[in-house]
Amino acid sequence: MLQDIIENNKKYQPGLSIDCVIFGFHDNQLKVLLIKVKHSKKWSLPGGFIPVDQDIDTAAATILNHRTGVEGIFLRQFATFGKTKRNENHFDKETLEKLNIPEEKGTWFNQRFVTIGYYALVDFLQIVPDSANTHDIVEWIDHKEVPELILDHKEILEKALDCLRTELNLMPVGYTLLPEKFTIPELQKLYETILDKKLDRRNFLRKITNIGILKKLDEKKNNVAHKAPNLYSFDKDKYEEVLKNGLNQGW
Amino acid sequence: MLQDIIENNKKYQPGLSIDCVIFGFHDNQLKVLLIKVKHSKKWSLPGGFIPVDQDIDTAAATILNHRTGVEGIFLRQFATFGKTKRNENHFDKETLEKLNIPEEKGTWFNQRFVTIGYYALVDFLQIVPDSANTHDIVEWIDHKEVPELILDHKEILEKALDCLRTELNLMPVGYTLLPEKFTIPELQKLYETILDKKLDRRNFLRKITNIGILKKLDEKKNNVAHKAPNLYSFDKDKYEEVLKNGLNQGW
């Protein structure tokens, strides 16, 4: 892609990029999809430039796919980052040499880039990164063990996590993240992992029940020593309705 | 500003602009601050270009001030709009002529502009537009009577209104929009105007009381025929706390 940009920099929107924060949940773990460009010591969010003939939402999906092999995720735009010095010195002389970019072409990279952030929450077992077609290393990394990232990518990641937590107060989550039948403690654990805090069992049960998106099944979880917990599934119609209208907790 | 841009278009971030949606509330009315460039028949949101040496948040405040004379508003970024054809034909040959822009300079204006949306909610009596230093007409227009706007500005306005309504579910509003002492029906009317729907009196009272941001005063509203309603004020400390932590309705 870099060679393509050098040859055709008029094909890309100048001074504008996209970065994607992909959160992956599975079995009580929250991870983030990160990449490492081979010449770099630091990890980064998967990102790239915007073809002048693509809507930005389309460009976000294309970029994510090119950098990680990941497809078919619904990406949500959450914020745009544009401090003047955010990419200062990122493409210094040494880096340009390593990347085989002639110095005079480097000016395109060295303008201030404003970057548009997109995020998604997926089941990380369902989404298989494929670095075969990229020159990057692609990995799911636990969100509590994210190493140093390039530029302001840590700030972008934190902001995305804030948005994800706010989203929990506005709409239901879990439909694609839990097995078809699950227990209340499993659902509570999902919320606790994303919010990074313990929730009171009774309050959680009351609130989640009030939303009305759960169907109590006539089954109990197997293989549990004693007091087997009830199984639930999502009431799909009601879930869709709440997604559309927001949680009952609104005005 | 246009002349400045023509002469110095390297001083501005190419292909990127900012548009501001300023909602003004007062006395049960919700208005939007709109401008009309003198040569144009259509109204638009106050917007402009981003100096390469300014952070985007700073640029937003500067642009709003230059276009409307309005100062000291806390602007919140809410979304970025970047469809490929959003500003197609906006600066056509005829417009360029009217604006005295030589056709070859027009190419700068005719690239695709991605625009970053900012919004704010203020008391419109406190914010006085000042078109003395601009070439534009600046007016507060009732949000239900907004005329046709240029480009995708109507879509940007609708999206901002959505965000404002979502905000009501996340944090308290009203501190700068109501008199120091107010009645519950006055507060309810503020919420109803922004949400554009009737709320149940008892439910509203229960929910707003549960948040704990109100102080009931030992006074009643004067000049009311009979059953004078109680006066309230905001408990400033508690209000600030809820602003920081979100409404109790979270998990």
Interface residues (C-beta under 8 A of the other chain):
Chain A: Q13 P14 G15 L16 I50 V52 D53 Q54 D55 I56 D57 Q77 A79 T80 G82 K83 T84 Q111 R112 V114 I116 T166 L168 N169 L170 Y191 L195 L199 F204 K207 G246 L247 Q249 G250 W251
Chain B: Q13 P14 G15 L16 I50 V52 D53 Q54 D55 I56 D57 Q77 A79 T80 G82 K83 T84 Q111 R112 V114 I116 T166 L168 N169 L170 Y191 L195 L199 F204 K207 G246 L247 Q249 G250 W251
